[in-house]
Amino acid sequence: MAFALPAVIVYVSALASGQEVVHTSKAGRQAYLFVTEGSVEVNGARLSAGDQARIADETKLKILSQQGAELMLLDLPAQR
């Protein structure tokens, strides 16, 4: 059995306190965000170390570090 693996883009970031990054994605994609250290605010929702979020139907993510933060973002095709 063959599997076609979709294109997955992985981002790893270390943000200083107060630093903001913006991730823009194309329609038809989703994101998984993992916060490994510190805390961030993502489009108004607060996430702390150990938290994760599954994000769908958003093409723009504003990620603001509340305190020094480390995170990983996976951008992949939306599941149907």
Number of C-alpha atoms within 10 A of each C-alpha: 2 4 5 5 6 9 9 12 11 12 12 11 12 15 21 15 15 13 15 15 13 12 13 12 16 13 13 14 17 19 24 15 19 20 20 16 17 20 23 29 16 18 13 11 9 14 19 18 15 12 15 16 14 11 15 15 13 15 15 13 17 15 20 23 25 19 16 16 22 19 22 15 19 15 20 18 16 14 8 4
